Amino acid sequence: MSKGFHYMGKMYVWHKGELYRLPYCVNLKWYKQIKCKKWLDKGYYLGSVKKSFLQLKEMTVDVNESIETRIHKDTPF
């Protein structure tokens, strides 16, 4: 079980103290997994939206998704 949250139709998970957006599909277009950028020492950017560490803490719950479940050994990506 990992920690993460859904926000605006996207799944975000915590991995080794960093926040990642997991891959997702919209209108048959695939978006890859990315590491979210930090917002100074205040929080992270979720797309163009800034979220503080307090807001992220409130949003975070146990999820079944993780970085490891999305990495396939047979593929180069």
JORAVEN-V85657 format. One record per backbone hydrogen bond with DSSP energy under -1.0 kcal/mol. CO is the residue of the C=O (numbers start at 0). NH is the residue of the N-H. If there is no record, write none. Layout:
# JORAVEN-V85657
((CO,NH) (CO,NH))
This chain:
# JORAVEN-V85657
((1,62) (2,13) (3,60) (4,11) (6,9) (9,6) (10,21) (11,4) (12,19) (14,17) (17,14) (18,35) (19,12) (20,33) (23,30) (25,28) (28,25) (30,23) (33,20) (36,44) (38,41) (38,42) (41,52) (42,38) (43,50) (45,48) (48,45) (50,43) (51,55) (52,56) (53,57) (54,58) (55,59) (60,3) (62,1) (71,74))
